[in-house]
């Protein structure tokens, strides 16, 4: 019996071991993405704060066209466009039920971001992919600053020519809406004691000065924000 006849009579399991020991040129099943598809299981269309991970992981599943779950497939997660954030991990293997998961850390600017998960193959076959997206919103208020003049001349008992305006931003400089601002004046009357920042992050009041000549002062405060309180002054000469 020659060696080729003996080789043909080996059991399948033994044959596989022999083939694996023959070197690194063997293309094993699963090295091609042909006949595979990838779908999002959960984590699409989430909303989160800029610069932070989304609340839930992004999970995808890899299957054959016939619906069989594929364990051990390598999946790459890629954010589309500059500043769209990053994935942790950026590549991972599917588990025993064909699923791969990652966390999407959003970029630092508010807006809608898109990304994709792609099956990575060793050959040149078309790599199946699926797209998903997330919305980033401004983070917690970090800094309060004036958004207009902080000193204006005025007359006793008269409103100033321009309103008092402040801007609230997060740690990346994005305007923050819905922040409560507390206003106080040592003299005169403000149009409101509390206001809420709008979509542009600003809030404002008008200030009718008191009856005394000299310096008058008003402040705007956001609890815990750097730069708070912002001070506004008026010099009343007559």
Secondary structure, 3 states (H helix, E strand, C coil): CCHHHHHHCCCHHHHHHHHHCCCCCCCCCCCCCCCEEEEEEECCCEEEECCCECCCCEEEEEEECCCCECCCCEEEEEECCCCCCEEECCEEECCCCCEEEEEEECCCCCEEEEEEEEECCCCCCCCCEEEEEEEEECCCCCEEEECCCCEEEECCCCECCCCEEEEEECCCCCECCCCEEEEEECCCEECCCEEECCCCCEEEECEECCCCCEEEEEEEECCCCECCCEEEEEEECC
